[in-house]
């Protein structure tokens, strides 16, 4: 496995684990919010559950990508596209003051570029025969 893919794998894995940690913290926050403002709290709870599912998917996809599964690489690339859309929406809603998701998007973009470099591409092609 080329170094580029190893770095990409660790970025995806650590990002997913941090997403899970943030999701668990968000669960507790949403429970508190439900006590004070039930409709908003339920919406936040739903968003946290979606975030937990995405973080879990990111970890699973990173593991499959490490095994040489090209579909996992494509799926992670799609996740970055979704992340870009969410970053743009977040920046628009926050009127340019937010930017909280921009660093996460940029890190994911680096991991994605590493997955598509020539050495990584050659490794996936070589592993295609294995499956």
VOPAGU-2260 file (C-alpha; in pm, 1 decimal, decimal comma):
REM VOPAGU-2260
SITE   aa  ch    i         X         Y         Z
SITE  UNK   A    0       0,0       0,0       0,0
SITE  UNK   A    1     151,3     334,2    -102,5
SITE  UNK   A    2     230,5     597,1     159,0
SITE  UNK   A    3     -28,8     832,6      10,4
SITE  UNK   A    4    -304,5     580,6      83,1
SITE  UNK   A    5    -175,5     511,6     432,5
SITE  UNK   A    6    -189,6     883,2     513,8
SITE  UNK   A    7    -534,8     912,0     356,3
SITE  UNK   A    8    -656,7     609,9     553,1
SITE  UNK   A    9    -540,6     756,6     884,1
SITE  UNK   A   10    -696,2    1094,6     805,9
SITE  UNK   A   11   -1030,2     927,3     728,8
SITE  UNK   A   12   -1010,1     698,7    1033,1
SITE  UNK   A   13    -915,7     970,7    1281,3
SITE  UNK   A   14   -1176,5    1204,8    1132,8
SITE  UNK   A   15   -1443,5     937,9    1170,1
SITE  UNK   A   16   -1345,2     865,4    1528,1
SITE  UNK   A   17   -1353,5    1235,1    1612,7
SITE  UNK   A   18   -1694,8    1252,3    1444,6
SITE  UNK   A   19   -1817,4     969,7    1666,5
SITE  UNK   A   20   -1683,3    1144,1    1975,6
SITE  UNK   A   21   -1851,0    1469,8    1873,6
SITE  UNK   A   22   -2172,5    1282,6    1803,9
SITE  UNK   A   23   -2178,4    1123,3    2146,9
SITE  UNK   A   24   -2124,0    1464,5    2306,4
SITE  UNK   A   25   -2395,5    1603,9    2079,3
SITE  UNK   A   26   -2635,1    1333,8    2198,4
SITE  UNK   A   27   -2602,7    1453,3    2557,0
SITE  UNK   A   28   -2647,2    1813,4    2446,5
SITE  UNK   A   29   -2958,2    1727,1    2247,0
SITE  UNK   A   30   -3110,5    1548,7    2547,7
SITE  UNK   A   31   -3061,1    1861,2    2757,5
SITE  UNK   A   32   -3209,3    2073,0    2478,0
SITE  UNK   A   33   -3512,0    1843,2    2454,3
SITE  UNK   A   34   -3584,7    1918,6    2820,8
SITE  UNK   A   35   -3595,8    2293,2    2757,5
SITE  UNK   A   36   -3714,0    2323,8    2395,1
SITE  UNK   A   37   -3854,3    1989,8    2273,0
SITE  UNK   A   38   -3907,5    2073,3    1901,8
SITE  UNK   A   39   -3557,8    2216,6    1856,5
SITE  UNK   A   40   -3407,3    1943,9    2072,6
SITE  UNK   A   41   -3564,7    1672,5    1857,6
SITE  UNK   A   42   -3430,9    1837,5    1542,2
SITE  UNK   A   43   -3083,9    1855,3    1693,4
SITE  UNK   A   44   -3113,9    1491,3    1801,5
SITE  UNK   A   45   -3202,4    1390,5    1446,1
SITE  UNK   A   46   -2904,1    1583,6    1306,6
SITE  UNK   A   47   -2671,8    1425,2    1562,7
SITE  UNK   A   48   -2795,5    1076,7    1469,5
SITE  UNK   A   49   -2728,9    1152,3    1102,0
SITE  UNK   A   50   -2380,8    1279,9    1192,2
SITE  UNK   A   51   -2312,2     960,0    1389,7
SITE  UNK   A   52   -2421,6     749,1    1094,1
SITE  UNK   A   53   -2195,5     945,4     858,4
SITE  UNK   A   54   -1898,7     914,3    1095,6
SITE  UNK   A   55   -1956,8     539,5    1121,9
SITE  UNK   A   56   -1982,5     511,7     743,2
SITE  UNK   A   57   -1659,7     708,2     707,3
SITE  UNK   A   58   -1474,9     463,0     933,0
SITE  UNK   A   59   -1614,4     157,2     752,5
SITE  UNK   A   60   -1539,0     307,4     410,8
SITE  UNK   A   61   -1183,4     393,3     515,8
SITE  UNK   A   62   -1128,2      32,9     622,5
SITE  UNK   A   63   -1266,6     -96,1     293,7
SITE  UNK   A   64   -1053,5     152,3     100,3
SITE  UNK   A   65    -748,1      20,8     284,1
SITE  UNK   A   66    -842,7    -328,4     163,9
SITE  UNK   A   67    -829,0    -202,4    -194,5
SITE  UNK   A   68   -1200,7    -163,1    -262,6
SITE  UNK   A   69   -1244,0     102,9    -528,9
SITE  UNK   A   70   -1611,6     152,6    -448,2
SITE  UNK   A   71   -1510,3     269,1    -100,3
SITE  UNK   A   72   -1277,0     526,6    -254,2
SITE  UNK   A   73   -1563,0     653,4    -470,9
SITE  UNK   A   74   -1796,1     665,8    -169,6
SITE  UNK   A   75   -1542,1     864,5      34,2
SITE  UNK   A   76   -1508,0    1104,7    -257,6
SITE  UNK   A   77   -1885,2    1150,6    -258,6
SITE  UNK   A   78   -1870,8    1221,5     116,4
SITE  UNK   A   79   -1627,1    1503,7      44,9
SITE  UNK   A   80   -1870,1    1644,1    -210,1
SITE  UNK   A   81   -2146,2    1635,7      49,8
SITE  UNK   A   82   -1909,3    1797,5     298,6
SITE  UNK   A   83   -1843,5    2079,5      51,8
SITE  UNK   A   84   -2215,0    2145,3       9,8
SITE  UNK   A   85   -2267,3    2144,8     387,7
SITE  UNK   A   86   -1968,5    2376,7     434,9
SITE  UNK   A   87   -2109,6    2623,3     182,5
SITE  UNK   A   88   -2454,4    2610,3     342,8
SITE  UNK   A   89   -2300,8    2656,8     686,5
SITE  UNK   A   90   -2099,9    2956,8     568,7
SITE  UNK   A   91   -2411,2    3107,0     409,8
SITE  UNK   A   92   -2626,8    3055,1     716,8
SITE  UNK   A   93   -2359,2    3195,9     946,3
SITE  UNK   A   94   -2320,9    3493,3     709,2
SITE  UNK   A   95   -1950,6    3422,7     669,9
SITE  UNK   A   96   -1885,9    3419,4    1044,5
SITE  UNK   A   97   -1905,3    3043,8    1095,4
SITE  UNK   A   98   -1635,7    2859,8     907,4
SITE  UNK   A   99   -1640,0    2580,0    1163,4
SITE  UNK   A  100   -1666,8    2309,6     902,4
SITE  UNK   A  101   -1412,1    2459,7     660,7
SITE  UNK   A  102   -1102,2    2306,1     827,8
SITE  UNK   A  103   -1271,3    1964,8     836,6
SITE  UNK   A  104   -1360,4    1995,1     469,8
SITE  UNK   A  105   -1003,9    2093,5     375,8
SITE  UNK   A  106    -859,6    1796,4     567,0
SITE  UNK   A  107   -1106,4    1563,8     394,2
SITE  UNK   A  108   -1011,9    1717,8      60,5
SITE  UNK   A  109    -645,2    1639,0     125,5
SITE  UNK   A  110    -734,9    1277,8     211,1
SITE  UNK   A  111    -936,7    1255,3    -110,1
SITE  UNK   A  112    -660,0    1394,8    -329,5
SITE  UNK   A  113    -416,2    1144,5    -175,8
SITE  UNK   A  114    -652,1     858,3    -271,6
SITE  UNK   A  115    -646,0     964,0    -638,3
SITE  UNK   A  116    -272,5    1023,7    -689,6
SITE  UNK   A  117     -98,2     803,6    -950,0
SITE  UNK   A  118      66,6     567,5    -696,9
SITE  UNK   A  119    -267,1     512,2    -523,8
SITE  UNK   A  120    -442,7     463,6    -857,0
SITE  UNK   A  121    -186,3     201,3    -959,3
SITE  UNK   A  122    -233,8      20,2    -628,5
SITE  UNK   A  123    -611,0       3,9    -676,0
SITE  UNK   A  124    -566,8    -124,5   -1032,1
SITE  UNK   A  125    -324,6    -391,1    -908,5
SITE  UNK   A  126    -571,1    -496,7    -637,5
SITE  UNK   A  127    -860,1    -512,7    -882,3
SITE  UNK   A  128    -743,5    -858,4    -989,8
SITE  UNK   A  129    -754,9    -981,5    -629,3
SITE  UNK   A  130   -1128,8    -935,9    -596,1
